[in-house]
Amino acid sequence: MFEPTLASLRTHAIPQWYDDAKFGIFIHWGMWAIPGFAGSSGSIGEIFRDNYDTAVALTPYTEWYENAIKVPGTPSAQFHQETYGGAPYSDFREPFLETVAQWDPEAWADQFARAGARYVVLVTKHHDGFCLWPSDVRNPKRDNWTTARDVVGELGEAVRARGMRYGLYYSGGIDWSFNPKPLRTMGDFISSTPRGRYPAYAMAQMRELIERYQPSILWNDISWPTALGPQMQLFADYYNEIEDGVVNDRWMPQSWKTALMRLPPVRKSFDRKLKQRLRSAAPRKGLTPPKPPHFDFQTPEYATFDEISQTKWEATRGMSHSFGFNRNDTDADYLSSNEIVHGFIDGVSKNGNLLLNVGPRGDDGTIPSEQAARLDAFGSWIGQAGEGIYGTRPWARAEGTATTRDGRTLPLRFTASADSLFVHGLDAPAAGDLTLEDLTPPPDAVIEVAGHGPVAWQHRDGMTVVTMPEQSGALPAWMLRITPRPA
C-alpha cells in the first residue's frame, strides 16, 4: 500500500507495460475544432522568442482559441469577428454536440490499432473547461459544460476491446470557465491557475475520472491547483486503486512560489527576464516542463532529448504545429511519415515513448485524411520493425553511423532486447556492402534484415560489413537484428 508521502510514492516503479509500449495516441477534440483556427502556423518556440508580449494568444494551438479571441488585434480575434460576428465561445457548444452525436468511437479505435498504438490518451477537459463526459461534479461557473454522451467511457471501451491501454488527460492548471482573464505572456499563463472553488472542483473531477474509468495513465497538464499534501493523497489513492497506473510530470503543486507569481511586480519581472533570455538564445525546439516533487515520466512537448535519459520520458507532439484540428493546415504543414518514424526511433533509442496527437475535425468527428494517412504509413512500418521497438530498452549508446558502398553516411539508432541488438537505419541504403562503424558482433552472430531474413556479414578492419539485399517498397527506415548482441 502506498502512503501519501514522497518517500512512499517514489518507490513506485514504472510499470512494464508502459516501458514496453513505446507508442501511444493523444487525442485533442473539443469545441475549438468547430472554428479550427490558430493565429500562427509557426513553432511555439519561435513565437515566444519573436512575439513574447502576446505569445500565448498567438500560439499555433487551435485548442487555445477561446483565449486568443479575447486579445484584441490577434489574427484569431479578427477571424472570429469576421466569421462569427464576435459571438461568445459558448456558441460552439451546440454544433460540437451535434458532431458528438454522430461520432464513431469504433472507427477511431480501429485507426489507432492499425497504426500500432499500444495506448491512447484522450483529452477529457482542456483549458476551456468543457468536459467530454457527463460529470456529476457541477461546474459552478458554466451550466451544462459537459457532453451528455459519454465520450470518455465509449472510447475507453473501444480502445480496450482492441488490446490497447487507456489514459486520460485533464487540464488541472488552467480552466478558463473559472478564470476567464485574457492571457498574453508566460507569466500570465503560469499565474492564472484558478483559486476559490476550483481546486476542490478539479480534485473531485479527477477522482471521478479514476473511479469511473480506471485509467492506466493520469496525464495532467500545466500544474495542479492544490498544495502538495492533497496531491500526494491523490497519487497514493490512485496507485492503490490502479496497480499498474502511471502519472506524468505536469503536476507542479501550488506553493508560496506560485502565489508570488500572482503579484504584478513579480510577474512583470519574470516576463522581462524570460523575454530577454528567449531573444538572446537559439529558438527552442519545444517545451520541457519543470520537474514536480513526484512523477513517473517526463513529457517534453515538441522536443526530445539528445542523450539516453535515465528517467523514462514521453515525447508529446502533434503531426503539425497544433494539437487541435486546424482548418488551415495543408499536407505541407504536417511532418512527413518518414520524419515521424525517424523521430520516434530516435526517442525510443534514448528511453522515450511517443505520444503522437490526432486532432479530429469539428464538423464530422473524423480524423483528417492527412493525419490518417500518416498513421497508416506508421502502422505499415512498425508492422515490420515492431520486434526491434516494442519491449526493447536502450543499448550502451543510442546513435551510430554506417557507410554505404558508394560512400554515403547513414545515421543509425540502437535498441536492445535481452539477447539481440537492433540497428535502425534512418535512410534507405543501396544493395551491397554496408559498413557499420564501431560495432563488432561475436563471430557466431546471426544478422537478419527485417523483412528479408539472415544476410552475409564479415569483420573488416575493425568494422562490421553487412551485405544488404535490395530493399523493396518505400518504408521510412530499415532494421537489422544482431543475435547474440555485441557487448
DRENDO-1510 file (C-alpha; in Angstrom, 1 decimal, always signed):
<recs>
REC; n; res; u; v; w
REC; 1; MET; +0.0; +0.0; +0.0 .
REC; 2; PHE; +1.2; +3.5; -0.9 .
REC; 3; GLU; +1.2; +6.2; +1.7 .
REC; 4; PRO; +0.7; +9.9; +0.9 .
REC; 5; THR; +4.4; +10.8; +1.4 .
REC; 6; LEU; +7.1; +11.4; -1.1 .
REC; 7; ALA; +9.2; +8.6; +0.3 .
REC; 8; SER; +6.4; +6.1; -0.3 .
REC; 9; LEU; +5.3; +7.5; -3.7 .
REC; 10; ARG; +8.9; +7.4; -5.0 .
REC; 11; THR; +9.0; +3.7; -4.5 .
REC; 12; HIS; +6.5; +3.4; -7.3 .
REC; 13; ALA; +8.2; +1.7; -10.3 .
REC; 14; ILE; +7.3; +2.4; -13.9 .
REC; 15; PRO; +5.0; -0.5; -14.9 .
REC; 16; GLN; +6.5; -2.8; -17.5 .
REC; 17; TRP; +3.6; -2.3; -19.9 .
REC; 18; TYR; +4.3; +1.4; -20.2 .
REC; 19; ASP; +8.0; +0.9; -20.8 .
REC; 20; ASP; +7.3; -1.8; -23.4 .
REC; 21; ALA; +4.5; +0.1; -25.2 .
REC; 22; LYS; +6.6; +2.8; -26.8 .
REC; 23; PHE; +3.8; +4.3; -29.0 .
REC; 24; GLY; +0.6; +6.0; -27.9 .
REC; 25; ILE; -2.0; +8.2; -29.5 .
REC; 26; PHE; -3.0; +11.6; -28.0 .
REC; 27; ILE; -6.5; +13.0; -28.9 .
REC; 28; HIS; -7.3; +16.7; -28.7 .
REC; 29; TRP; -11.0; +17.1; -29.6 .
REC; 30; GLY; -13.3; +19.8; -28.3 .
REC; 31; MET; -15.4; +22.9; -29.1 .
REC; 32; TRP; -12.3; +24.6; -30.6 .
REC; 33; ALA; -12.5; +22.1; -33.5 .
REC; 34; ILE; -15.6; +24.0; -34.8 .
REC; 35; PRO; -13.6; +27.2; -35.7 .
REC; 36; GLY; -10.4; +25.2; -36.1 .
REC; 37; PHE; -8.2; +28.3; -36.3 .
REC; 38; ALA; -5.0; +29.5; -34.8 .
REC; 39; GLY; -3.2; +32.8; -35.2 .
REC; 40; SER; +0.1; +31.2; -36.3 .
REC; 41; SER; +1.4; +28.2; -38.2 .
REC; 42; GLY; +4.9; +28.5; -36.8 .
REC; 43; SER; +6.5; +26.7; -33.9 .
REC; 44; ILE; +5.6; +27.6; -30.4 .
REC; 45; GLY; +9.3; +28.2; -29.6 .
REC; 46; GLU; +9.7; +30.8; -32.4 .
REC; 47; ILE; +6.5; +32.6; -31.4 .
REC; 48; PHE; +7.7; +33.0; -27.8 .
REC; 49; ARG; +11.0; +34.3; -29.0 .
REC; 50; ASP; +9.7; +36.7; -31.6 .
REC; 51; ASN; +6.3; +37.8; -30.1 .
REC; 52; TYR; +6.7; +37.3; -26.4 .
REC; 53; ASP; +4.3; +40.1; -25.3 .
REC; 54; THR; +1.3; +38.3; -26.9 .
REC; 55; ALA; +2.7; +34.9; -27.4 .
REC; 56; VAL; +0.1; +32.9; -25.5 .
REC; 57; ALA; -2.6; +34.4; -27.7 .
REC; 58; LEU; -0.6; +33.8; -30.9 .
REC; 59; THR; +0.3; +30.1; -30.4 .
REC; 60; PRO; -0.3; +27.6; -33.2 .
REC; 61; TYR; -2.5; +25.6; -30.9 .
REC; 62; THR; -6.1; +25.8; -32.0 .
REC; 63; GLU; -7.3; +24.4; -28.7 .
REC; 64; TRP; -6.3; +27.8; -27.2 .
REC; 65; TYR; -8.8; +29.6; -29.4 .
REC; 66; GLU; -11.0; +30.8; -26.6 .
REC; 67; ASN; -8.1; +32.8; -25.0 .
REC; 68; ALA; -6.8; +34.1; -28.4 .
REC; 69; ILE; -10.1; +35.7; -29.4 .
REC; 70; LYS; -10.1; +37.7; -26.1 .
REC; 71; VAL; -6.9; +39.6; -27.1 .
REC; 72; PRO; -7.7; +42.4; -29.5 .
REC; 73; GLY; -5.7; +42.6; -32.7 .
REC; 74; THR; -4.7; +39.0; -32.8 .
REC; 75; PRO; -5.4; +37.0; -36.1 .
REC; 76; SER; -7.8; +34.8; -34.1 .
REC; 77; ALA; -9.8; +37.8; -32.8 .
REC; 78; GLN; -10.0; +39.2; -36.3 .
REC; 79; PHE; -11.0; +35.8; -37.8 .
REC; 80; HIS; -13.6; +35.3; -35.0 .
REC; 81; GLN; -15.2; +38.7; -35.6 .
REC; 82; GLU; -15.3; +38.3; -39.4 .
REC; 83; THR; -16.6; +34.7; -39.4 .
REC; 84; TYR; -18.8; +34.5; -36.3 .
REC; 85; GLY; -19.6; +38.2; -35.6 .
REC; 86; GLY; -17.8; +38.1; -32.3 .
REC; 87; ALA; -20.2; +35.6; -30.8 .
REC; 88; PRO; -19.3; +34.1; -27.4 .
REC; 89; TYR; -17.2; +31.0; -27.4 .
REC; 90; SER; -20.0; +29.1; -25.8 .
REC; 91; ASP; -21.9; +29.3; -29.1 .
REC; 92; PHE; -19.7; +26.5; -30.4 .
REC; 93; ARG; -21.2; +24.1; -27.8 .
REC; 94; GLU; -24.3; +23.1; -29.8 .
REC; 95; PRO; -22.6; +22.5; -33.1 .
REC; 96; PHE; -20.0; +20.5; -31.3 .
REC; 97; LEU; -22.6; +18.4; -29.5 .
REC; 98; GLU; -24.2; +17.7; -32.9 .
REC; 99; THR; -20.9; +16.3; -34.1 .
REC; 100; VAL; -20.5; +14.3; -30.9 .
REC; 101; ALA; -23.9; +12.7; -31.6 .
REC; 102; GLN; -22.6; +11.2; -34.9 .
REC; 103; TRP; -19.1; +10.4; -33.7 .
REC; 104; ASP; -17.9; +6.8; -34.1 .
REC; 105; PRO; -15.5; +5.6; -31.4 .
REC; 106; GLU; -15.0; +2.2; -33.1 .
REC; 107; ALA; -13.6; +3.9; -36.2 .
REC; 108; TRP; -11.1; +5.8; -34.1 .
REC; 109; ALA; -10.0; +2.7; -32.2 .
REC; 110; ASP; -9.6; +0.8; -35.5 .
REC; 111; GLN; -7.4; +3.5; -36.9 .
REC; 112; PHE; -5.2; +3.6; -33.8 .
REC; 113; ALA; -4.9; -0.2; -33.7 .
REC; 114; ARG; -3.8; -0.3; -37.3 .
REC; 115; ALA; -1.2; +2.3; -36.5 .
REC; 116; GLY; +0.4; +0.0; -34.0 .
REC; 117; ALA; -0.5; +2.1; -30.9 .
REC; 118; ARG; -0.3; +0.3; -27.6 .
REC; 119; TYR; -2.1; +3.1; -25.6 .
REC; 120; VAL; -4.5; +6.0; -26.1 .
REC; 121; VAL; -4.7; +9.2; -24.1 .
REC; 122; LEU; -7.9; +11.3; -24.5 .
REC; 123; VAL; -8.2; +14.9; -23.5 .
REC; 124; THR; -11.2; +14.8; -21.2 .
REC; 125; LYS; -11.1; +18.5; -20.3 .
REC; 126; HIS; -8.9; +21.1; -21.9 .
REC; 127; HIS; -8.3; +24.8; -20.9 .
REC; 128; ASP; -11.8; +25.8; -21.9 .
REC; 129; GLY; -13.1; +23.6; -19.1 .
REC; 130; PHE; -15.6; +21.7; -21.3 .
REC; 131; CYS; -15.9; +18.1; -20.3 .
REC; 132; LEU; -16.2; +15.1; -22.6 .
REC; 133; TRP; -18.1; +13.0; -20.1 .
REC; 134; PRO; -21.4; +13.6; -18.2 .
REC; 135; SER; -19.7; +14.6; -14.9 .
REC; 136; ASP; -21.6; +14.6; -11.7 .
REC; 137; VAL; -19.4; +17.4; -10.5 .
REC; 138; ARG; -21.2; +20.5; -11.4 .
REC; 139; ASN; -19.3; +23.5; -12.8 .
REC; 140; PRO; -20.4; +26.4; -10.7 .
REC; 141; LYS; -19.4; +28.9; -13.4 .
REC; 142; ARG; -21.0; +27.4; -16.6 .
REC; 143; ASP; -24.1; +25.4; -16.7 .
REC; 144; ASN; -24.2; +22.2; -18.9 .
REC; 145; TRP; -20.5; +22.5; -19.6 .
REC; 146; THR; -20.2; +18.8; -20.4 .
REC; 147; THR; -21.3; +16.4; -23.1 .
REC; 148; ALA; -24.4; +14.2; -22.4 .
REC; 149; ARG; -22.8; +11.4; -24.4 .
REC; 150; ASP; -20.0; +9.7; -22.5 .
REC; 151; VAL; -17.2; +10.2; -25.0 .
REC; 152; VAL; -14.6; +9.2; -22.4 .
REC; 153; GLY; -16.4; +6.0; -21.5 .
REC; 154; GLU; -17.3; +4.9; -25.0 .
REC; 155; LEU; -13.8; +5.5; -26.4 .
REC; 156; GLY; -12.3; +3.6; -23.4 .
REC; 157; GLU; -14.5; +0.6; -24.2 .
REC; 158; ALA; -13.5; +0.6; -27.9 .
REC; 159; VAL; -9.8; +1.1; -27.2 .
REC; 160; ARG; -9.6; -1.6; -24.6 .
REC; 161; ALA; -11.5; -4.1; -26.8 .
REC; 162; ARG; -8.6; -3.9; -29.2 .
REC; 163; GLY; -6.0; -4.6; -26.6 .
REC; 164; MET; -4.8; -1.0; -26.0 .
REC; 165; ARG; -4.3; +0.7; -22.7 .
REC; 166; TYR; -6.4; +3.8; -21.9 .
REC; 167; GLY; -5.2; +7.1; -20.3 .
REC; 168; LEU; -6.9; +10.3; -19.5 .
REC; 169; TYR; -5.6; +13.9; -19.9 .
REC; 170; TYR; -7.0; +16.6; -17.6 .
REC; 171; SER; -6.2; +20.3; -17.7 .
REC; 172; GLY; -5.6; +20.8; -13.9 .
REC; 173; GLY; -3.7; +24.1; -14.0 .
REC; 174; ILE; -5.8; +26.1; -16.4 .
REC; 175; ASP; -9.6; +26.4; -16.7 .
REC; 176; TRP; -11.0; +29.5; -18.5 .
REC; 177; SER; -14.5; +28.7; -17.3 .
REC; 178; PHE; -13.2; +29.6; -13.8 .
REC; 179; ASN; -10.6; +32.3; -14.7 .
REC; 180; PRO; -11.6; +34.0; -18.0 .
REC; 181; LYS; -8.9; +36.7; -17.8 .
REC; 182; PRO; -7.1; +37.0; -21.2 .
REC; 183; LEU; -3.5; +35.6; -21.1 .
REC; 184; ARG; -0.7; +37.1; -23.2 .
REC; 185; THR; +2.6; +36.2; -21.6 .
REC; 186; MET; +4.1; +33.1; -19.9 .
REC; 187; GLY; +3.8; +35.0; -16.6 .
REC; 188; ASP; +0.1; +35.5; -17.2 .
REC; 189; PHE; -0.2; +31.8; -18.1 .
REC; 190; ILE; +1.7; +30.4; -15.1 .
REC; 191; SER; -0.2; +32.7; -12.6 .
REC; 192; SER; -3.7; +32.0; -13.9 .
REC; 193; THR; -4.5; +28.8; -12.1 .
REC; 194; PRO; -7.9; +29.4; -10.6 .
REC; 195; ARG; -8.4; +29.7; -6.9 .
REC; 196; GLY; -11.6; +29.8; -4.8 .
REC; 197; ARG; -13.9; +26.8; -5.6 .
REC; 198; TYR; -11.7; +25.5; -8.4 .
REC; 199; PRO; -9.1; +23.3; -6.5 .
REC; 200; ALA; -11.9; +21.3; -4.9 .
REC; 201; TYR; -13.7; +21.1; -8.3 .
REC; 202; ALA; -10.6; +19.8; -10.1 .
REC; 203; MET; -9.9; +17.3; -7.3 .
REC; 204; ALA; -13.4; +16.0; -7.4 .
REC; 205; GLN; -13.4; +15.6; -11.2 .
REC; 206; MET; -10.0; +13.8; -11.2 .
REC; 207; ARG; -11.3; +11.4; -8.6 .
REC; 208; GLU; -14.4; +10.8; -10.5 .
REC; 209; LEU; -12.4; +10.0; -13.7 .
REC; 210; ILE; -10.3; +7.5; -11.7 .
REC; 211; GLU; -13.3; +5.8; -10.1 .
REC; 212; ARG; -15.5; +5.7; -13.2 .
REC; 213; TYR; -12.9; +4.9; -16.0 .
REC; 214; GLN; -10.0; +3.3; -14.2 .
REC; 215; PRO; -7.3; +5.0; -16.4 .
REC; 216; SER; -3.9; +3.4; -16.8 .
REC; 217; ILE; -2.4; +6.9; -17.2 .
REC; 218; LEU; -3.2; +10.1; -15.3 .
REC; 219; TRP; -1.9; +12.8; -17.7 .
REC; 220; ASN; -2.4; +16.2; -16.0 .
REC; 221; ASP; -1.4; +19.4; -17.8 .
REC; 222; ILE; +0.2; +22.7; -16.8 .
REC; 223; SER; +0.1; +22.3; -13.0 .
REC; 224; TRP; -2.1; +21.2; -10.1 .
REC; 225; PRO; -4.3; +23.6; -8.2 .
REC; 226; THR; -3.8; +22.2; -4.7 .
REC; 227; ALA; -0.9; +22.1; -2.4 .
REC; 228; LEU; +1.4; +19.1; -2.3 .
REC; 229; GLY; -0.4; +17.3; +0.6 .
REC; 230; PRO; -3.7; +16.7; -1.2 .
REC; 231; GLN; -1.9; +15.8; -4.3 .
REC; 232; MET; +0.2; +13.1; -2.6 .
REC; 233; GLN; -3.1; +11.7; -1.2 .
REC; 234; LEU; -4.5; +11.6; -4.7 .
REC; 235; PHE; -1.4; +9.8; -6.0 .
REC; 236; ALA; -1.4; +7.2; -3.2 .
REC; 237; ASP; -5.1; +6.5; -3.7 .
REC; 238; TYR; -4.6; +6.2; -7.5 .
REC; 239; TYR; -1.7; +3.8; -7.2 .
REC; 240; ASN; -3.6; +1.7; -4.6 .
REC; 241; GLU; -6.6; +1.6; -6.9 .
REC; 242; ILE; -4.8; +1.1; -10.2 .
REC; 243; GLU; -1.9; -1.3; -9.5 .
REC; 244; ASP; -0.1; -0.6; -12.8 .
REC; 245; GLY; -1.1; +3.0; -13.2 .
REC; 246; VAL; +1.4; +5.8; -14.1 .
REC; 247; VAL; +1.4; +9.6; -13.8 .
REC; 248; ASN; +3.1; +12.2; -15.9 .
REC; 249; ASP; +5.2; +15.2; -14.8 .
REC; 250; ARG; +2.9; +18.2; -15.2 .
REC; 251; TRP; +1.7; +18.2; -11.6 .
REC; 252; MET; +3.6; +21.2; -10.1 .
REC; 253; PRO; +1.6; +21.9; -6.9 .
REC; 254; GLN; +0.7; +25.3; -5.6 .
REC; 255; SER; +3.2; +26.9; -3.2 .
REC; 256; TRP; +4.5; +30.2; -2.0 .
REC; 257; LYS; +6.4; +30.5; -5.2 .
REC; 258; THR; +3.3; +30.2; -7.4 .
REC; 259; ALA; +1.5; +32.6; -5.0 .
REC; 260; LEU; +4.2; +35.2; -5.7 .
REC; 261; MET; +3.6; +34.9; -9.4 .
REC; 262; ARG; +0.2; +36.4; -8.8 .
REC; 263; LEU; +1.8; +39.7; -7.8 .
REC; 264; PRO; +2.0; +42.0; -10.8 .
REC; 265; PRO; +5.6; +43.2; -10.0 .
REC; 266; VAL; +6.9; +39.7; -9.7 .
REC; 267; ARG; +5.1; +38.6; -12.8 .
REC; 268; LYS; +6.4; +41.6; -14.7 .
REC; 269; SER; +10.0; +40.9; -13.6 .
REC; 270; PHE; +9.6; +37.2; -14.6 .
REC; 271; ASP; +8.3; +38.2; -18.1 .
REC; 272; ARG; +11.1; +40.7; -18.6 .
REC; 273; LYS; +13.8; +38.2; -17.8 .
REC; 274; LEU; +12.3; +35.4; -19.8 .
REC; 275; LYS; +11.8; +37.6; -22.8 .
REC; 276; GLN; +15.4; +38.7; -22.7 .
REC; 277; ARG; +16.6; +35.1; -22.4 .
REC; 278; LEU; +14.5; +33.8; -25.2 .
REC; 279; ARG; +15.6; +36.6; -27.5 .
REC; 280; SER; +19.3; +36.0; -26.9 .
REC; 281; ALA; +19.1; +32.3; -27.3 .
REC; 282; ALA; +18.5; +30.0; -30.2 .
REC; 283; PRO; +14.9; +29.1; -30.6 .
REC; 284; ARG; +13.8; +26.2; -28.5 .
REC; 285; LYS; +12.5; +23.1; -30.3 .
REC; 286; GLY; +9.6; +23.0; -27.8 .
REC; 287; LEU; +8.9; +22.9; -24.1 .
REC; 288; THR; +10.2; +20.7; -21.3 .
REC; 289; PRO; +8.1; +21.0; -18.2 .
REC; 290; PRO; +9.8; +21.6; -14.8 .
REC; 291; LYS; +10.0; +18.5; -12.6 .
REC; 292; PRO; +7.5; +18.4; -9.8 .
REC; 293; PRO; +8.1; +16.7; -6.4 .
REC; 294; HIS; +6.7; +13.4; -7.8 .
REC; 295; PHE; +6.1; +11.9; -11.3 .
REC; 296; ASP; +6.7; +8.7; -13.2 .
REC; 297; PHE; +7.8; +10.1; -16.6 .
REC; 298; GLN; +8.7; +13.4; -18.3 .
REC; 299; THR; +6.8; +14.9; -21.2 .
REC; 300; PRO; +8.8; +17.2; -23.4 .
REC; 301; GLU; +6.4; +18.9; -25.9 .
REC; 302; TYR; +7.6; +19.2; -29.5 .
REC; 303; ALA; +11.1; +18.4; -28.1 .
REC; 304; THR; +13.3; +15.4; -27.5 .
REC; 305; PHE; +16.5; +14.6; -25.5 .
REC; 306; ASP; +19.9; +14.4; -27.1 .
REC; 307; GLU; +21.2; +11.6; -24.9 .
REC; 308; ILE; +19.9; +8.4; -23.3 .
REC; 309; SER; +17.8; +9.5; -20.3 .
REC; 310; GLN; +17.8; +7.5; -17.1 .
REC; 311; THR; +14.4; +8.9; -16.4 .
REC; 312; LYS; +11.6; +7.5; -18.5 .
REC; 313; TRP; +10.1; +10.1; -20.9 .
REC; 314; GLU; +7.4; +10.5; -23.5 .
REC; 315; ALA; +7.7; +12.9; -26.4 .
REC; 316; THR; +4.3; +14.6; -27.0 .
REC; 317; ARG; +3.6; +16.4; -30.2 .
REC; 318; GLY; +1.1; +17.0; -33.0 .
REC; 319; MET; +1.7; +16.0; -36.6 .
REC; 320; SER; +1.6; +19.7; -37.4 .
REC; 321; HIS; +2.3; +22.7; -35.2 .
REC; 322; SER; -1.2; +22.3; -33.5 .
REC; 323; PHE; -2.7; +19.6; -31.4 .
REC; 324; GLY; -6.3; +20.6; -32.2 .
REC; 325; PHE; -7.7; +20.5; -35.7 .
REC; 326; ASN; -6.5; +23.5; -37.8 .
REC; 327; ARG; -8.6; +24.2; -40.9 .
REC; 328; ASN; -5.6; +26.0; -42.5 .
REC; 329; ASP; -3.2; +23.1; -42.3 .
REC; 330; THR; -2.2; +21.7; -45.7 .
REC; 331; ASP; -0.3; +18.5; -46.3 .
REC; 332; ALA; +2.9; +20.6; -46.4 .
REC; 333; ASP; +2.3; +21.7; -42.8 .
REC; 334; TYR; +2.5; +18.2; -41.4 .
REC; 335; LEU; +5.6; +16.1; -40.7 .
REC; 336; SER; +6.2; +13.6; -43.4 .
REC; 337; SER; +5.7; +9.9; -42.5 .
REC; 338; ASN; +9.5; +9.5; -42.6 .
REC; 339; GLU; +10.0; +12.3; -40.2 .
REC; 340; ILE; +7.5; +10.9; -37.7 .
REC; 341; VAL; +9.2; +7.4; -37.9 .
REC; 342; HIS; +12.7; +8.8; -37.6 .
REC; 343; GLY; +11.8; +11.0; -34.6 .
REC; 344; PHE; +10.1; +8.0; -33.0 .
REC; 345; ILE; +13.1; +5.7; -33.4 .
REC; 346; ASP; +15.4; +8.3; -32.1 .
REC; 347; GLY; +13.3; +8.7; -29.0 .
REC; 348; VAL; +12.9; +5.0; -28.3 .
REC; 349; SER; +16.7; +4.6; -28.5 .
REC; 350; LYS; +17.0; +7.2; -25.7 .
REC; 351; ASN; +14.5; +5.7; -23.3 .
REC; 352; GLY; +11.4; +7.5; -24.7 .
REC; 353; ASN; +7.9; +6.8; -25.8 .
REC; 354; LEU; +6.0; +8.8; -28.4 .
REC; 355; LEU; +2.5; +10.2; -27.7 .
REC; 356; LEU; +1.5; +11.3; -31.2 .
REC; 357; ASN; -1.5; +13.5; -31.4 .
REC; 358; VAL; -4.5; +13.4; -33.7 .
REC; 359; GLY; -6.9; +16.4; -33.9 .
REC; 360; PRO; -10.3; +15.2; -35.2 .
REC; 361; ARG; -12.5; +17.5; -37.2 .
REC; 362; GLY; -15.2; +19.5; -35.7 .
REC; 363; ASP; -17.8; +19.1; -38.4 .
REC; 364; ASP; -18.0; +15.3; -38.5 .
REC; 365; GLY; -15.7; +13.9; -35.8 .
REC; 366; THR; -13.4; +12.1; -38.2 .
REC; 367; ILE; -9.6; +12.1; -38.2 .
REC; 368; PRO; -8.4; +14.4; -41.0 .
REC; 369; SER; -7.2; +12.5; -44.1 .
REC; 370; GLU; -3.6; +13.9; -43.8 .
REC; 371; GLN; -3.3; +12.5; -40.3 .
REC; 372; ALA; -5.0; +9.2; -41.1 .
REC; 373; ALA; -2.5; +8.6; -44.0 .
REC; 374; ARG; +0.4; +9.2; -41.7 .
REC; 375; LEU; -1.0; +6.8; -39.1 .
REC; 376; ASP; -1.4; +4.1; -41.8 .
REC; 377; ALA; +2.1; +4.6; -43.0 .
REC; 378; PHE; +3.4; +4.4; -39.5 .
REC; 379; GLY; +1.5; +1.2; -38.9 .
REC; 380; SER; +2.9; -0.4; -42.1 .
REC; 381; TRP; +6.4; +0.4; -40.9 .
REC; 382; ILE; +6.1; -0.8; -37.3 .
REC; 383; GLY; +4.3; -3.9; -38.5 .
REC; 384; GLN; +7.7; -5.0; -39.9 .
REC; 385; ALA; +10.0; -3.4; -37.4 .
REC; 386; GLY; +8.0; -3.9; -34.2 .
REC; 387; GLU; +10.3; -6.6; -32.9 .
REC; 388; GLY; +13.0; -4.0; -32.5 .
REC; 389; ILE; +10.7; -1.5; -30.9 .
REC; 390; TYR; +8.1; -2.9; -28.5 .
REC; 391; GLY; +9.6; -4.3; -25.3 .
REC; 392; THR; +13.1; -3.1; -26.1 .
REC; 393; ARG; +15.4; -0.9; -23.9 .
REC; 394; PRO; +18.2; +1.5; -24.8 .
REC; 395; TRP; +21.6; -0.1; -25.6 .
REC; 396; ALA; +25.0; +1.1; -24.4 .
REC; 397; ARG; +24.7; +4.0; -26.8 .
REC; 398; ALA; +21.8; +5.5; -28.8 .
REC; 399; GLU; +23.5; +6.6; -32.0 .
REC; 400; GLY; +25.9; +5.4; -34.6 .
REC; 401; THR; +26.7; +5.7; -38.4 .
REC; 402; ALA; +27.1; +3.4; -41.3 .
REC; 403; THR; +28.7; +3.9; -44.7 .
REC; 404; THR; +27.3; +2.6; -48.0 .
REC; 405; ARG; +29.5; +1.2; -50.8 .
REC; 406; ASP; +29.1; +4.5; -52.7 .
REC; 407; GLY; +30.4; +6.5; -49.7 .
REC; 408; ARG; +27.2; +7.8; -48.2 .
REC; 409; THR; +27.0; +8.1; -44.4 .
REC; 410; LEU; +23.7; +7.0; -42.9 .
REC; 411; PRO; +22.5; +7.7; -39.3 .
REC; 412; LEU; +21.8; +4.7; -37.1 .
REC; 413; ARG; +19.9; +4.2; -33.8 .
REC; 414; PHE; +20.1; +1.3; -31.5 .
REC; 415; THR; +17.6; -0.6; -29.3 .
REC; 416; ALA; +18.2; -3.9; -27.4 .
REC; 417; SER; +16.4; -6.9; -26.1 .
REC; 418; ALA; +17.8; -9.5; -23.7 .
REC; 419; ASP; +19.7; -11.3; -26.4 .
REC; 420; SER; +19.6; -9.1; -29.5 .
REC; 421; LEU; +20.8; -5.7; -30.7 .
REC; 422; PHE; +18.6; -3.9; -33.2 .
REC; 423; VAL; +20.2; -1.5; -35.6 .
REC; 424; HIS; +17.8; +1.0; -37.1 .
REC; 425; GLY; +18.8; +2.9; -40.3 .
REC; 426; LEU; +17.2; +6.3; -40.8 .
REC; 427; ASP; +17.6; +6.1; -44.6 .
REC; 428; ALA; +17.4; +3.5; -47.3 .
REC; 429; PRO; +20.7; +2.0; -48.2 .
REC; 430; ALA; +21.5; +0.7; -51.7 .
REC; 431; ALA; +22.1; -3.1; -52.0 .
REC; 432; GLY; +25.6; -4.3; -51.4 .
REC; 433; ASP; +28.1; -3.8; -48.7 .
REC; 434; LEU; +27.1; -1.6; -45.7 .
REC; 435; THR; +29.8; -0.8; -43.1 .
REC; 436; LEU; +28.6; -0.4; -39.5 .
REC; 437; GLU; +31.2; +1.7; -37.7 .
REC; 438; ASP; +32.4; +0.8; -34.1 .
REC; 439; LEU; +30.2; -2.3; -34.0 .
REC; 440; THR; +31.7; -5.8; -33.5 .
REC; 441; PRO; +29.3; -8.7; -33.1 .
REC; 442; PRO; +30.6; -12.0; -31.9 .
REC; 443; PRO; +31.9; -14.3; -34.6 .
REC; 444; ASP; +28.9; -16.6; -34.3 .
REC; 445; ALA; +26.3; -13.8; -34.5 .
REC; 446; VAL; +23.4; -14.0; -36.9 .
REC; 447; ILE; +22.5; -10.8; -38.6 .
REC; 448; GLU; +19.0; -10.5; -40.1 .
REC; 449; VAL; +17.4; -7.8; -42.1 .
REC; 450; ALA; +13.7; -7.1; -41.1 .
REC; 451; GLY; +11.5; -8.5; -43.9 .
REC; 452; HIS; +14.3; -10.4; -45.6 .
REC; 453; GLY; +15.9; -12.8; -43.1 .
REC; 454; PRO; +19.6; -13.6; -42.5 .
REC; 455; VAL; +22.3; -12.0; -44.6 .
REC; 456; ALA; +26.1; -12.4; -45.0 .
REC; 457; TRP; +28.4; -10.3; -43.0 .
REC; 458; GLN; +32.1; -10.2; -42.0 .
REC; 459; HIS; +34.6; -8.3; -39.8 .
REC; 460; ARG; +36.8; -6.0; -41.8 .
REC; 461; ASP; +39.3; -3.5; -40.4 .
REC; 462; GLY; +37.6; -3.4; -37.0 .
REC; 463; MET; +34.2; -2.7; -38.7 .
REC; 464; THR; +31.2; -4.9; -39.5 .
REC; 465; VAL; +30.3; -5.2; -43.2 .
REC; 466; VAL; +26.8; -6.4; -44.0 .
REC; 467; THR; +25.7; -7.5; -47.4 .
REC; 468; MET; +22.4; -5.7; -47.8 .
REC; 469; PRO; +19.7; -7.1; -50.1 .
REC; 470; GLU; +17.6; -5.0; -52.4 .
REC; 471; GLN; +15.1; -3.0; -50.4 .
REC; 472; SER; +11.6; -3.4; -51.7 .
REC; 473; GLY; +8.8; -0.9; -51.0 .
REC; 474; ALA; +9.3; +2.5; -49.6 .
REC; 475; LEU; +9.4; +2.0; -45.8 .
REC; 476; PRO; +10.9; +5.0; -44.0 .
REC; 477; ALA; +13.5; +3.0; -42.1 .
REC; 478; TRP; +15.3; -0.4; -42.2 .
REC; 479; MET; +16.3; -2.6; -39.3 .
REC; 480; LEU; +19.0; -5.2; -38.6 .
REC; 481; ARG; +18.7; -7.8; -35.8 .
REC; 482; ILE; +22.1; -9.0; -34.4 .
REC; 483; THR; +21.9; -12.1; -32.2 .
REC; 484; PRO; +23.6; -12.5; -29.8 .
REC; 485; ARG; +24.1; -8.8; -29.3 .
REC; 486; PRO; +27.5; -7.2; -29.0 .
REC; 487; ALA; +28.7; -6.5; -25.5 .
</recs>
